[in-house]
């Protein structure tokens, strides 16, 4: 499977999202740590009501709402009250000389009684009367009356009225948690996700991130909003070739690639003029100059005199780079055409199938991916790449036994496939941990050291072993192996990111972690993993504007809609925090500083 920062992939470089979150102390919702806040000011603004339109229309609003049949029947039984209209009053008779504020409380209490009895339209009338008579200086009470009426409208599924009344309530009390939460629910139901996110973010802040229900709602809204933004972004995205290191790692995950293996062969020296377009593409691939490879492959395919076998390889290489570029539909078309050619070399067809399966898994189609890999196993039963990449898919699907079996098969078919070997060892380790089998855990650690001695120039061996050591709380030794990986591969930006995460996990050293990840970005300005991780840390530090900038840099580097959606969720969370903190007049100090 292609190198990825989303889960442990063929590169062996990456942490799942939940592990990143644990390393920096982030909870489920908002991508943020638990923030305690303090008010900059404790002022209450007094405002004139602006509900004349509500007052004028409330009887119509109540009468027009569809009330359940049992509610209408109950209404006829209480005080002889039947269907509500503008001329009928459900409130008790009140003496004129009674204090207006007491009158308002009486109306409110009557409304509460109706509400408890399920007579929501009657309750709405009472709350309106409470609003009408309440003195204007009793702003907290007026706010409560509006919020209560919103609750009644909510029961009747009149969500526009809910939003309107909650907004009125918040004019009098901007930190009214019940009104914010109720309006957020109405916004969510009516698919107004951005204002919904702002409201539920305000609720989380005012509750000091202690209410799990609010946090889960925020997480749910962020995911939905992220999906919306991702769809729009994917329609307008510009293709970006990944970094040289990413492409190299991807190539190393295929031990039997018919195109990549051509680079290992000695070829006759030819002048540039004598070379065909595909030969020039191979030169670019060998020199890690990837920008023109797709164009050169297209030129080869457009050449009428070209050898048909060369054309198939050119199409396979073009499909590979279209996939890396994020041009998924075009990549699927090329890879499918190669596989569907019955006259093509079986190894070429198998490679096309494996890459198509990898791409389908990235696009969220695991069943189609496994179907492709099953066909690949039938067509190429001795091809180690098939079982290595199918093991990857099984790992992502949490099917550990199947993954272990396939990784073992890949290693048995090709003993000189270091990435497949360490991936097998990592899977063995995870299985031993899940069984709490200390003997098997120790055996897995020993096997990792044997693999490193056997493949001392493979950085992935050091990187995955370092992650295992970190999981075992052997932080110093883990850092030593991350540094050994950098000795073997000095331009490995991902290793710097993992070192940064290790500093957070082991010592809470935010400054050193930040410096290491910034070094990763300096080394590889296309390392999406580094931008996202540093952005999440900056959120923890309270540097929201900087975090937003980093997420903006990560988004165009992501290749799938799911990845883009996740990044937009992080960005949207930070934007909402900024806006809400300003609106509420609160400071959100960082636990990391």
ROSEGU-296690 format. One record per residue (C-alpha): residue number from 1; residue in one letter; x, y, z. Coordinates in steps of 0.05 Angstrom, whole numbers. Layout:
! ROSEGU-296690
[NUM A [X Y Z]]
...
***
This chain:
! ROSEGU-296690
[1 X [0 0 0]]
[2 X [23 70 -14]]
[3 X [60 107 39]]
[4 X [12 143 84]]
[5 X [11 185 147]]
[6 X [-57 159 166]]
[7 X [-40 90 191]]
[8 X [19 43 194]]
[9 X [33 34 121]]
[10 X [84 2 76]]
[11 X [132 56 97]]
[12 X [124 37 169]]
[13 X [128 110 186]]
[14 X [62 132 213]]
[15 X [17 135 274]]
[16 X [-58 128 273]]
[17 X [-95 192 289]]
[18 X [-115 170 358]]
[19 X [-42 158 375]]
[20 X [-23 228 353]]
[21 X [-80 255 395]]
[22 X [-56 216 456]]
[23 X [15 240 447]]
[24 X [-6 313 451]]
[25 X [-64 304 499]]
[26 X [-121 321 451]]
[27 X [-192 299 466]]
[28 X [-243 274 416]]
[29 X [-278 339 401]]
[30 X [-250 403 369]]
[31 X [-179 375 363]]
[32 X [-163 413 427]]
[33 X [-139 400 497]]
[34 X [-183 415 557]]
[35 X [-182 489 562]]
[36 X [-201 526 625]]
[37 X [-221 597 612]]
[38 X [-228 661 650]]
[39 X [-271 720 632]]
[40 X [-237 783 609]]
[41 X [-296 821 634]]
[42 X [-357 803 675]]
[43 X [-403 854 646]]
[44 X [-477 844 628]]
[45 X [-506 885 573]]
[46 X [-577 911 580]]
[47 X [-614 913 514]]
[48 X [-683 933 491]]
[49 X [-725 875 466]]
[50 X [-737 869 393]]
[51 X [-793 818 392]]
[52 X [-852 859 367]]
[53 X [-857 814 306]]
[54 X [-854 753 351]]
[55 X [-908 781 396]]
[56 X [-953 797 337]]
[57 X [-945 728 305]]
[58 X [-938 681 364]]
[59 X [-1012 660 365]]
[60 X [-1008 644 291]]
[61 X [-942 607 301]]
[62 X [-971 565 356]]
[63 X [-1036 550 320]]
[64 X [-1001 534 254]]
[65 X [-954 482 284]]
[66 X [-974 409 275]]
[67 X [-992 385 346]]
[68 X [-995 311 362]]
[69 X [-1067 284 367]]
[70 X [-1059 264 440]]
[71 X [-1037 336 457]]
[72 X [-1100 365 424]]
[73 X [-1144 317 464]]
[74 X [-1110 335 529]]
[75 X [-1120 409 514]]
[76 X [-1195 399 515]]
[77 X [-1193 368 584]]
[78 X [-1157 423 622]]
[79 X [-1200 482 644]]
[80 X [-1246 469 586]]
[81 X [-1193 496 538]]
[82 X [-1197 469 467]]
[83 X [-1161 492 405]]
[84 X [-1121 556 416]]
[85 X [-1137 618 376]]
[86 X [-1121 691 382]]
[87 X [-1184 707 422]]
[88 X [-1175 653 475]]
[89 X [-1129 659 535]]
[90 X [-1099 600 571]]
[91 X [-1070 643 627]]
[92 X [-1102 651 695]]
[93 X [-1140 714 711]]
[94 X [-1093 764 742]]
[95 X [-1113 826 781]]
[96 X [-1092 890 746]]
[97 X [-1057 918 806]]
[98 X [-1011 858 812]]
[99 X [-937 873 804]]
[100 X [-916 864 730]]
[101 X [-857 821 749]]
[102 X [-901 776 791]]
[103 X [-950 772 733]]
[104 X [-893 750 688]]
[105 X [-872 696 737]]
[106 X [-944 672 742]]
[107 X [-949 667 667]]
[108 X [-882 630 664]]
[109 X [-902 581 718]]
[110 X [-967 567 681]]
[111 X [-927 557 617]]
[112 X [-881 508 653]]
[113 X [-941 469 677]]
[114 X [-969 464 607]]
[115 X [-901 444 581]]
[116 X [-895 387 630]]
[117 X [-964 363 610]]
[118 X [-944 363 537]]
[119 X [-989 422 519]]
[120 X [-935 459 482]]
[121 X [-979 507 443]]
[122 X [-1011 530 509]]
[123 X [-942 538 539]]
[124 X [-921 582 481]]
[125 X [-980 629 494]]
[126 X [-962 635 568]]
[127 X [-888 648 554]]
[128 X [-908 703 505]]
[129 X [-952 735 558]]
[130 X [-894 731 608]]
[131 X [-849 767 558]]
[132 X [-903 820 546]]
[133 X [-912 841 618]]
[134 X [-842 831 646]]
[135 X [-805 896 663]]
[136 X [-750 911 614]]
[137 X [-696 914 667]]
[138 X [-707 841 686]]
[139 X [-662 818 629]]
[140 X [-644 750 658]]
[141 X [-718 733 666]]
[142 X [-736 757 596]]
[143 X [-679 714 570]]
[144 X [-707 654 607]]
[145 X [-777 665 580]]
[146 X [-751 665 508]]
[147 X [-709 602 521]]
[148 X [-770 567 552]]
[149 X [-812 585 492]]
[150 X [-757 559 446]]
[151 X [-760 493 484]]
[152 X [-835 489 470]]
[153 X [-824 504 396]]
[154 X [-770 450 395]]
[155 X [-821 398 418]]
[156 X [-866 419 361]]
[157 X [-806 414 312]]
[158 X [-813 488 293]]
[159 X [-738 497 288]]
[160 X [-738 566 256]]
[161 X [-778 591 316]]
[162 X [-729 556 362]]
[163 X [-671 593 330]]
[164 X [-708 659 333]]
[165 X [-726 653 407]]
[166 X [-657 628 427]]
[167 X [-626 687 390]]
[168 X [-672 734 430]]
[169 X [-652 699 495]]
[170 X [-578 708 478]]
[171 X [-587 782 466]]
[172 X [-602 789 540]]
[173 X [-552 736 564]]
[174 X [-497 720 515]]
[175 X [-469 663 557]]
[176 X [-535 627 567]]
[177 X [-513 555 557]]
[178 X [-583 525 549]]
[179 X [-600 575 494]]
[180 X [-534 563 458]]
[181 X [-542 488 462]]
[182 X [-615 489 439]]
[183 X [-599 535 381]]
[184 X [-540 491 362]]
[185 X [-586 431 358]]
[186 X [-636 469 315]]
[187 X [-580 492 269]]
[188 X [-555 421 262]]
[189 X [-624 394 245]]
[190 X [-633 449 193]]
[191 X [-563 435 165]]
[192 X [-535 504 183]]
[193 X [-469 473 205]]
[194 X [-424 534 211]]
[195 X [-468 572 261]]
[196 X [-481 505 295]]
[197 X [-407 495 305]]
[198 X [-399 564 334]]
[199 X [-455 552 384]]
[200 X [-432 484 407]]
[201 X [-361 509 412]]
[202 X [-385 564 458]]
[203 X [-422 512 499]]
[204 X [-359 470 506]]
[205 X [-318 530 528]]
[206 X [-370 553 579]]
[207 X [-374 482 606]]
[208 X [-297 480 610]]
[209 X [-298 419 563]]
[210 X [-327 376 618]]
[211 X [-393 354 586]]
[212 X [-382 292 544]]
[213 X [-448 300 507]]
[214 X [-429 370 483]]
[215 X [-360 346 462]]
[216 X [-389 289 421]]
[217 X [-438 336 387]]
[218 X [-380 383 370]]
[219 X [-341 325 342]]
[220 X [-401 302 300]]
[221 X [-413 372 272]]
[222 X [-339 381 256]]
[223 X [-338 317 217]]
[224 X [-400 336 176]]
[225 X [-374 406 163]]
[226 X [-306 378 144]]
[227 X [-340 333 93]]
[228 X [-376 392 62]]
[229 X [-312 433 57]]
[230 X [-273 374 31]]
[231 X [-322 361 -26]]
[232 X [-315 433 -48]]
[233 X [-240 433 -41]]
[234 X [-232 368 -81]]
[235 X [-271 398 -139]]
[236 X [-223 457 -142]]
[237 X [-158 425 -120]]
[238 X [-94 430 -160]]
[239 X [-53 367 -167]]
[240 X [13 366 -130]]
[241 X [68 314 -139]]
[242 X [89 288 -70]]
[243 X [158 299 -43]]
[244 X [217 259 -69]]
[245 X [223 221 -4]]
[246 X [149 202 -5]]
[247 X [155 174 -76]]
[248 X [218 136 -58]]
[249 X [183 104 2]]
[250 X [124 85 -42]]
[251 X [171 52 -92]]
[252 X [205 13 -37]]
[253 X [138 -17 -17]]
[254 X [138 -57 -83]]
[255 X [192 -110 -87]]
[256 X [168 -138 -154]]
[257 X [146 -77 -193]]
[258 X [161 -89 -267]]
[259 X [176 -14 -279]]
[260 X [213 3 -215]]
[261 X [258 -58 -223]]
[262 X [280 -34 -291]]
[263 X [321 19 -254]]
[264 X [364 -36 -223]]
[265 X [386 -64 -289]]
[266 X [447 -42 -327]]
[267 X [425 -10 -393]]
[268 X [464 8 -455]]
[269 X [485 80 -459]]
[270 X [444 119 -509]]
[271 X [443 190 -529]]
[272 X [382 231 -508]]
[273 X [363 236 -581]]
[274 X [362 161 -590]]
[275 X [320 148 -528]]
[276 X [245 140 -532]]
[277 X [198 178 -486]]
[278 X [190 119 -437]]
[279 X [266 112 -431]]
[280 X [270 186 -414]]
[281 X [215 176 -362]]
[282 X [257 121 -330]]
[283 X [316 168 -328]]
[284 X [273 220 -292]]
[285 X [249 167 -244]]
[286 X [320 146 -228]]
[287 X [342 218 -218]]
[288 X [281 232 -174]]
[289 X [256 286 -221]]
[290 X [183 269 -223]]
[291 X [148 329 -252]]
[292 X [151 308 -326]]
[293 X [140 232 -319]]
[294 X [66 233 -335]]
[295 X [78 276 -397]]
[296 X [134 231 -422]]
[297 X [91 168 -412]]
[298 X [35 202 -451]]
[299 X [84 218 -507]]
[300 X [104 144 -509]]
[301 X [31 123 -513]]
[302 X [18 172 -570]]
[303 X [77 146 -611]]
[304 X [50 100 -665]]
[305 X [115 62 -676]]
[306 X [124 46 -602]]
[307 X [132 -26 -579]]
[308 X [66 -51 -549]]
[309 X [102 -80 -488]]
[310 X [135 -13 -476]]
[311 X [67 21 -483]]
[312 X [39 -24 -428]]
[313 X [95 -5 -381]]
[314 X [87 68 -398]]
[315 X [12 64 -382]]
[316 X [28 28 -317]]
[317 X [78 82 -297]]
[318 X [30 137 -317]]
[319 X [-26 106 -276]]
[320 X [22 100 -216]]
[321 X [40 174 -218]]
[322 X [-32 196 -231]]
[323 X [-49 159 -167]]
[324 X [8 194 -129]]
[325 X [-16 260 -158]]
[326 X [-86 249 -132]]
[327 X [-118 242 -201]]
[328 X [-156 181 -179]]
[329 X [-205 171 -236]]
[330 X [-151 177 -288]]
[331 X [-106 130 -249]]
[332 X [-161 78 -243]]
[333 X [-173 83 -318]]
[334 X [-99 70 -335]]
[335 X [-90 14 -284]]
[336 X [-154 -20 -306]]
[337 X [-134 -18 -379]]
[338 X [-68 -51 -363]]
[339 X [-101 -106 -323]]
[340 X [-156 -118 -374]]
[341 X [-104 -130 -429]]
[342 X [-101 -207 -433]]
[343 X [-38 -205 -475]]
[344 X [2 -165 -423]]
[345 X [55 -198 -381]]
[346 X [22 -229 -319]]
[347 X [70 -192 -273]]
[348 X [49 -126 -305]]
[349 X [-24 -143 -296]]
[350 X [-14 -164 -224]]
[351 X [22 -99 -208]]
[352 X [-34 -59 -239]]
[353 X [-85 -97 -197]]
[354 X [-46 -86 -132]]
[355 X [-40 -12 -145]]
[356 X [-114 -7 -163]]
[357 X [-131 -43 -98]]
[358 X [-88 5 -59]]
[359 X [-122 64 -91]]
[360 X [-191 36 -78]]
[361 X [-174 26 -5]]
[362 X [-152 99 -1]]
[363 X [-218 119 -32]]
[364 X [-257 81 21]]
[365 X [-277 19 -18]]
[366 X [-247 -39 22]]
[367 X [-291 -93 -10]]
[368 X [-269 -73 -80]]
[369 X [-197 -69 -56]]
[370 X [-199 -140 -28]]
[371 X [-233 -165 -91]]
[372 X [-176 -137 -133]]
[373 X [-124 -168 -87]]
[374 X [-159 -236 -90]]
[375 X [-155 -234 -166]]
[376 X [-82 -212 -160]]
[377 X [-67 -272 -115]]
[378 X [-99 -319 -166]]
[379 X [-60 -288 -224]]
[380 X [6 -282 -186]]
[381 X [7 -332 -129]]
[382 X [83 -324 -123]]
[383 X [83 -248 -122]]
[384 X [103 -222 -52]]
[385 X [74 -153 -66]]
[386 X [4 -181 -69]]
[387 X [6 -210 1]]
[388 X [45 -151 30]]
[389 X [-7 -101 7]]
[390 X [-66 -146 24]]
[391 X [-36 -151 94]]
[392 X [-37 -75 96]]
[393 X [-111 -74 79]]
[394 X [-127 -125 132]]
[395 X [-89 -84 183]]
[396 X [-130 -23 166]]
[397 X [-193 -65 173]]
[398 X [-169 -91 242]]
[399 X [-167 -162 217]]
[400 X [-102 -180 252]]
[401 X [-100 -255 239]]
[402 X [-110 -246 164]]
[403 X [-56 -192 163]]
[404 X [-6 -236 201]]
[405 X [-18 -293 152]]
[406 X [-8 -249 90]]
[407 X [54 -214 116]]
[408 X [84 -282 132]]
[409 X [68 -306 62]]
[410 X [101 -244 32]]
[411 X [165 -256 71]]
[412 X [166 -330 53]]
[413 X [160 -312 -21]]
[414 X [214 -258 -19]]
[415 X [265 -261 36]]
[416 X [298 -196 12]]
[417 X [237 -152 24]]
[418 X [254 -113 88]]
[419 X [191 -71 91]]
[420 X [147 -133 87]]
[421 X [189 -165 142]]
[422 X [185 -108 192]]
[423 X [111 -100 177]]
[424 X [102 -173 196]]
[425 X [142 -162 259]]
[426 X [101 -101 278]]
[427 X [37 -141 268]]
[428 X [65 -198 310]]
[429 X [82 -148 365]]
[430 X [12 -117 364]]
[431 X [-19 -187 369]]
[432 X [26 -205 428]]
[433 X [7 -141 464]]
[434 X [-67 -153 452]]
[435 X [-59 -222 484]]
[436 X [-17 -194 541]]
[437 X [35 -247 523]]
[438 X [101 -221 551]]
[439 X [140 -279 521]]
[440 X [115 -263 451]]
[441 X [127 -189 461]]
[442 X [200 -203 479]]
[443 X [206 -249 418]]
[444 X [180 -194 373]]
[445 X [230 -144 401]]
[446 X [287 -193 389]]
[447 X [262 -206 318]]
[448 X [264 -131 304]]
[449 X [337 -127 325]]
[450 X [353 -187 281]]
[451 X [319 -152 222]]
[452 X [360 -89 233]]
[453 X [424 -130 232]]
[454 X [401 -163 168]]
[455 X [379 -99 134]]
[456 X [422 -44 165]]
[457 X [409 5 108]]
[458 X [333 3 112]]
[459 X [307 63 151]]
[460 X [238 32 159]]
[461 X [268 -22 202]]
[462 X [293 29 252]]
[463 X [230 72 249]]
[464 X [180 16 264]]
[465 X [225 -12 318]]
[466 X [230 57 350]]
[467 X [154 62 350]]
[468 X [149 -6 385]]
[469 X [201 16 437]]
[470 X [161 80 449]]
[471 X [99 37 459]]
[472 X [139 -2 511]]
[473 X [157 64 546]]
[474 X [231 55 529]]
[475 X [235 127 507]]
[476 X [310 137 507]]
[477 X [323 75 467]]
[478 X [267 94 419]]
[479 X [299 161 406]]
[480 X [366 127 393]]
[481 X [333 86 338]]
[482 X [298 145 308]]
[483 X [366 179 303]]
[484 X [396 116 272]]
[485 X [342 119 219]]
[486 X [365 190 204]]
[487 X [437 167 199]]
[488 X [415 118 145]]
[489 X [367 167 112]]
[490 X [385 239 131]]
[491 X [328 270 91]]
[492 X [273 230 124]]
[493 X [227 285 148]]
[494 X [177 236 178]]
[495 X [231 212 227]]
[496 X [236 283 254]]
[497 X [161 286 264]]
[498 X [163 220 303]]
[499 X [221 246 345]]
[500 X [179 307 361]]
[501 X [120 265 382]]
[502 X [166 223 425]]
[503 X [190 286 462]]
[504 X [117 303 477]]
[505 X [100 233 500]]
[506 X [161 221 543]]
[507 X [177 289 573]]
[508 X [124 338 552]]
[509 X [178 379 519]]
[510 X [137 423 474]]
[511 X [193 469 452]]
[512 X [238 412 429]]
[513 X [180 376 396]]
[514 X [162 439 358]]
[515 X [234 450 335]]
[516 X [240 378 310]]
[517 X [176 382 270]]
[518 X [195 450 242]]
[519 X [259 418 219]]
[520 X [218 365 183]]
[521 X [181 420 145]]
[522 X [246 455 128]]
[523 X [273 390 101]]
[524 X [210 371 63]]
[525 X [160 426 49]]
[526 X [110 374 23]]
[527 X [108 333 87]]
[528 X [33 336 102]]
[529 X [44 295 166]]
[530 X [89 349 194]]
[531 X [42 407 179]]
[532 X [-17 371 210]]
[533 X [20 348 272]]
[534 X [51 416 284]]
[535 X [-16 449 273]]
[536 X [-48 405 325]]
[537 X [8 422 375]]
[538 X [-2 496 361]]
[539 X [-75 489 378]]
[540 X [-54 458 444]]
[541 X [-8 517 456]]
[542 X [-64 566 442]]
[543 X [-32 592 378]]
[544 X [-96 584 337]]
[545 X [-77 630 280]]
[546 X [-12 594 269]]
[547 X [-49 527 272]]
[548 X [-98 550 218]]
[549 X [-40 569 173]]
[550 X [-9 500 182]]
[551 X [-74 464 167]]
[552 X [-82 507 104]]
[553 X [-13 484 82]]
[554 X [-30 411 95]]
[555 X [-97 410 58]]
[556 X [-71 416 -14]]
[557 X [-19 362 0]]
[558 X [-72 310 19]]
[559 X [-94 263 -36]]
[560 X [-161 235 -14]]
[561 X [-226 267 6]]
[562 X [-224 233 74]]
[563 X [-156 263 90]]
[564 X [-178 332 67]]
[565 X [-242 326 108]]
[566 X [-202 310 171]]
[567 X [-157 370 161]]
[568 X [-216 416 149]]
[569 X [-246 391 214]]
[570 X [-183 412 251]]
[571 X [-182 479 216]]
[572 X [-256 492 228]]
[573 X [-248 476 301]]
[574 X [-192 527 309]]
[575 X [-231 580 270]]
[576 X [-292 569 314]]
[577 X [-249 575 377]]
[578 X [-221 642 354]]
[579 X [-288 672 337]]
[580 X [-325 646 399]]
[581 X [-270 668 447]]
[582 X [-275 738 418]]
[583 X [-351 739 421]]
[584 X [-353 714 492]]
[585 X [-296 758 516]]
[586 X [-258 700 546]]
[587 X [-185 680 545]]
[588 X [-167 608 531]]
[589 X [-99 595 563]]
[590 X [-59 536 538]]
[591 X [-40 478 583]]
[592 X [24 468 543]]
[593 X [55 536 557]]
***
